[in-house]
């Protein structure tokens, strides 16, 4: 593998090269992870849809989402009728600028279920759950997390349905004291978010040690510290 090929192989952004019939000819490491959330057919359709009319390269800015992956742009390139390549540019997940979390070893599912039970009392909202069962007990400030998650649910309380997803962020890590930790997320989404309440949440988040992404959905990103 040449030096240039290694750059492509270890790029943070997924790259896939297709044949004219949609067969994968090559892909980098990040694209292999992406194919766990997106099909080769979906990516080939993007490549052919956003390709330049003539041979060459074309970059398009748009929002795309496949599972945990979010992208803000893609580049399509082809120099003949036999091959076409696509590169997708990932949205940065969150800023890693907060101190190492402290607290007690806790079952995250228990905390989330507690908050759902609390918020569902006297409510007609339906709470859906999509949990990856493999997350171990982690060290977390339980009181702060419960307060934060209740505030998050408050941003969505006017919806008929609220979905909570817990998932492992494949390939993403954070370092504390030169030690690397994996990351998982608690994601809450619904059809509508109360803008005023989400603005209030941003103020609260700024004074916590949690990494929170507030968009149309709200994602709490948590380092998997087990000891």
C-alpha positions as CSV (number, residue, x, y, z in Angstrom):
1,X,0.0,0.0,0.0
2,X,1.5,3.3,-1.0
3,X,1.7,6.3,1.3
4,X,-1.2,8.0,-0.6
5,X,-3.3,4.9,-0.3
6,X,-2.7,4.8,3.5
7,X,-3.9,8.3,3.8
8,X,-7.2,7.3,2.1
9,X,-7.4,4.0,4.1
10,X,-7.2,5.8,7.5
11,X,-9.2,8.9,6.5
12,X,-11.9,9.8,9.1
13,X,-14.4,10.2,6.1
14,X,-15.8,7.2,4.3
15,X,-14.8,6.5,0.7
16,X,-16.3,3.9,-1.6
17,X,-15.3,3.1,-5.3
18,X,-18.1,1.5,-7.3
19,X,-18.3,-0.2,-10.7
20,X,-20.8,1.1,-13.2
21,X,-23.3,-1.6,-12.0
22,X,-23.0,-0.7,-8.3
23,X,-20.5,-3.3,-7.2
24,X,-18.0,-2.2,-4.5
25,X,-14.5,-2.2,-6.0
26,X,-12.7,-0.8,-3.0
27,X,-13.5,1.1,0.3
28,X,-11.6,2.5,3.2
29,X,-11.8,1.5,6.9
30,X,-14.4,4.1,7.8
31,X,-16.6,3.1,4.9
32,X,-16.6,-0.5,6.3
33,X,-18.1,0.8,9.5
34,X,-20.6,2.9,7.6
35,X,-21.9,-0.1,5.7
36,X,-23.2,-1.4,9.0
37,X,-25.8,1.5,8.9
38,X,-26.2,2.2,5.1
39,X,-26.6,-0.2,2.2
40,X,-24.3,-0.2,-0.8
41,X,-27.4,0.5,-2.9
42,X,-28.1,3.7,-1.0
43,X,-24.5,4.9,-1.4
44,X,-24.4,4.0,-5.1
45,X,-27.7,5.9,-5.6
46,X,-26.1,9.0,-3.9
47,X,-23.1,8.7,-6.2
48,X,-25.1,8.5,-9.4
49,X,-27.6,11.2,-8.3
50,X,-25.0,13.8,-7.3
51,X,-22.3,13.0,-9.9
52,X,-21.2,15.7,-12.3
53,X,-22.9,15.7,-15.7
54,X,-19.5,15.2,-17.4
55,X,-16.4,13.5,-16.2
56,X,-14.8,15.1,-13.2
57,X,-15.5,15.8,-9.5
58,X,-18.4,17.5,-7.8
59,X,-18.9,18.4,-4.2
60,X,-22.4,19.0,-2.8
61,X,-23.3,20.3,0.6
62,X,-26.3,18.5,2.2
63,X,-27.3,16.9,5.4
64,X,-27.3,13.1,5.5
65,X,-27.8,10.6,8.3
66,X,-27.2,6.9,8.5
67,X,-27.6,5.5,12.0
68,X,-24.9,7.2,14.2
69,X,-23.3,8.8,11.1
70,X,-24.1,12.4,10.1
71,X,-22.6,14.0,7.1
72,X,-22.6,17.6,5.8
73,X,-21.2,17.1,2.3
74,X,-20.2,14.5,-0.3
75,X,-17.8,14.5,-3.3
76,X,-18.5,12.3,-6.3
77,X,-15.8,11.7,-9.0
78,X,-15.4,9.6,-12.2
79,X,-13.1,9.7,-15.1
80,X,-14.7,7.0,-17.2
81,X,-17.9,5.0,-17.6
82,X,-16.6,2.0,-15.6
83,X,-15.9,3.4,-12.1
84,X,-17.4,6.1,-9.8
85,X,-16.2,7.1,-6.3
86,X,-18.0,8.7,-3.4
87,X,-16.5,10.4,-0.3
88,X,-18.8,11.6,2.5
89,X,-17.7,14.2,5.0
90,X,-18.6,13.6,8.7
91,X,-20.1,16.2,11.0
92,X,-17.9,16.6,14.1
93,X,-19.8,14.9,16.9
94,X,-19.0,17.1,19.9
95,X,-16.2,19.1,21.5
96,X,-13.8,17.1,23.8
97,X,-13.0,20.0,26.1
98,X,-14.4,18.9,29.5
99,X,-12.7,17.1,32.5
100,X,-12.9,13.4,33.1
101,X,-16.3,12.5,34.6
102,X,-16.6,11.4,38.2
103,X,-19.3,9.6,40.1
104,X,-20.3,6.0,40.9
105,X,-20.5,2.8,38.8
106,X,-24.0,2.8,37.5
107,X,-26.3,0.9,35.1
108,X,-27.2,3.5,32.4
109,X,-30.4,1.6,31.5
110,X,-31.7,1.9,35.0
111,X,-31.2,5.7,35.0
112,X,-32.9,6.2,31.6
113,X,-35.8,3.9,32.6
114,X,-36.2,5.9,35.8
115,X,-36.4,9.2,33.8
116,X,-38.9,7.8,31.4
117,X,-41.1,6.5,34.2
118,X,-41.0,9.9,35.9
119,X,-41.9,11.8,32.7
120,X,-44.6,9.4,31.6
121,X,-46.7,9.9,34.8
122,X,-50.0,11.6,33.9
123,X,-48.8,12.0,30.3
124,X,-50.3,10.7,27.1
125,X,-46.9,10.7,25.4
126,X,-45.7,7.3,24.2
127,X,-42.1,6.6,25.1
128,X,-40.3,4.3,22.7
129,X,-37.0,2.6,23.5
130,X,-34.2,1.3,21.2
131,X,-31.4,0.1,23.4
132,X,-28.1,-1.6,22.6
133,X,-27.9,-4.1,25.4
134,X,-24.1,-4.3,25.4
135,X,-23.3,-1.1,27.3
136,X,-21.6,-2.0,30.6
137,X,-22.0,-0.3,33.9
138,X,-20.1,3.0,33.7
139,X,-18.9,5.7,36.1
140,X,-21.3,8.7,36.0
141,X,-22.7,11.4,38.2
142,X,-26.1,9.9,38.6
143,X,-27.9,13.0,40.0
144,X,-26.5,15.3,37.3
145,X,-27.4,12.9,34.6
146,X,-31.0,12.4,35.8
147,X,-31.5,16.1,36.1
148,X,-30.1,16.6,32.6
149,X,-32.1,13.9,31.0
150,X,-35.3,15.1,32.6
151,X,-34.6,18.6,31.1
152,X,-34.1,16.9,27.7
153,X,-37.5,15.1,27.9
154,X,-39.0,18.4,28.9
155,X,-37.9,19.8,25.5
156,X,-40.0,17.2,23.8
157,X,-43.0,16.8,26.2
158,X,-45.6,18.2,23.8
159,X,-45.0,15.3,21.3
160,X,-47.2,12.2,20.9
161,X,-44.2,10.0,20.7
162,X,-40.6,10.3,22.0
163,X,-37.9,7.8,21.1
164,X,-34.9,7.1,23.3
165,X,-31.9,5.3,21.7
166,X,-28.8,4.0,23.5
167,X,-26.0,3.0,21.2
168,X,-22.3,2.4,21.0
169,X,-20.3,4.9,18.8
170,X,-18.2,2.6,16.7
171,X,-14.6,3.9,16.2
172,X,-15.0,7.0,18.4
173,X,-12.9,7.6,21.5
174,X,-11.9,10.2,24.1
175,X,-8.6,10.4,26.1
176,X,-8.3,11.2,29.8
177,X,-4.8,11.1,31.4
178,X,-3.4,9.4,28.2
179,X,-5.9,6.6,28.5
180,X,-8.4,6.0,25.6
181,X,-12.1,5.4,26.4
182,X,-14.9,4.3,24.0
183,X,-18.0,6.4,23.7
184,X,-21.8,5.6,23.7
185,X,-24.8,7.9,23.3
186,X,-28.2,8.4,24.7
187,X,-30.2,10.0,21.9
188,X,-33.7,11.5,22.3
189,X,-35.8,12.5,19.4
190,X,-39.4,13.4,18.4
191,X,-41.2,15.2,15.7
192,X,-40.9,18.6,17.3
193,X,-38.5,20.3,19.8
194,X,-39.5,23.3,21.9
195,X,-37.0,25.9,20.8
196,X,-37.3,28.0,24.0
197,X,-36.7,25.0,26.2
198,X,-33.8,23.8,24.1
199,X,-32.2,27.2,24.5
200,X,-32.6,26.9,28.2
201,X,-31.0,23.4,28.0
202,X,-28.0,24.8,26.3
203,X,-27.3,27.1,29.2
204,X,-27.7,24.2,31.6
205,X,-25.3,22.0,29.5
206,X,-22.6,24.6,29.5
207,X,-22.4,24.2,33.3
208,X,-22.1,20.4,33.3
209,X,-19.4,17.9,32.4
210,X,-21.6,16.2,29.8
211,X,-21.1,16.3,26.0
212,X,-24.5,17.2,24.5
213,X,-25.4,17.8,20.9
214,X,-28.6,19.8,20.6
215,X,-30.1,19.7,17.1
216,X,-33.6,18.5,16.0
217,X,-32.8,15.6,18.3
218,X,-30.7,15.7,21.5
219,X,-27.7,13.4,22.0
220,X,-25.8,12.9,25.3
221,X,-22.4,11.5,24.5
222,X,-20.9,9.5,27.4
223,X,-17.4,8.1,27.8
224,X,-17.4,4.4,28.7
225,X,-15.4,4.6,32.0
226,X,-15.8,1.4,33.9
227,X,-13.2,1.8,36.7
